[in-house]
Amino acid sequence: MTQKDLAERVGVTRQTIVAIENAKYSPTLELAILISRVFEKPLEEVFDITDAQ
């Protein structure tokens, strides 16, 4: 799946997906849940929050 595909499926821009991947942006809980649903994985498998500040 491309960044563009994911962005379209969750209703954000490709740049938002890039920023999330590069840890420059933390998604809202709603967006994080949508992304995890796209991948059909639990939230904690998609996002590593052990280093969250």
C-alpha positions in Angstrom: 0.0 0.0 0.0 1.3 3.4 -0.8 1.3 6.4 1.4 -1.2 8.0 -0.9 -3.5 4.9 -0.7 -3.4 5.0 3.1 -4.0 8.7 3.2 -7.0 8.4 1.0 -8.4 5.6 3.0 -8.2 7.5 6.3 -9.0 11.0 5.0 -5.7 12.8 5.3 -2.9 14.0 3.0 0.0 11.9 2.0 2.2 14.5 3.8 0.4 13.7 7.0 1.3 10.0 6.6 4.9 10.9 5.9 5.1 13.0 9.0 3.6 10.2 11.1 6.1 7.7 9.7 9.0 10.1 10.4 7.8 10.8 14.0 7.3 14.4 13.2 3.6 14.3 13.9 1.5 12.3 16.4 -1.9 11.3 15.0 -5.1 11.9 16.9 -6.5 8.9 18.6 -9.2 8.8 15.9 -6.7 8.8 13.1 -4.6 6.2 14.8 -7.6 3.9 15.2 -8.5 4.4 11.5 -5.0 3.5 10.4 -4.9 0.4 12.6 -8.3 -0.7 11.1 -7.0 -0.3 7.6 -4.2 -2.7 8.5 -6.5 -4.9 10.5 -4.1 -4.8 13.4 -4.4 -3.8 17.1 -3.4 -0.2 17.7 -0.4 -1.2 19.8 0.9 -3.3 16.8 0.7 -0.3 14.4 2.1 2.4 16.8 5.0 2.1 19.2 4.2 4.3 22.2 7.0 3.1 24.4 9.0 6.3 23.6 6.1 8.7 23.7 6.8 11.9 25.6 
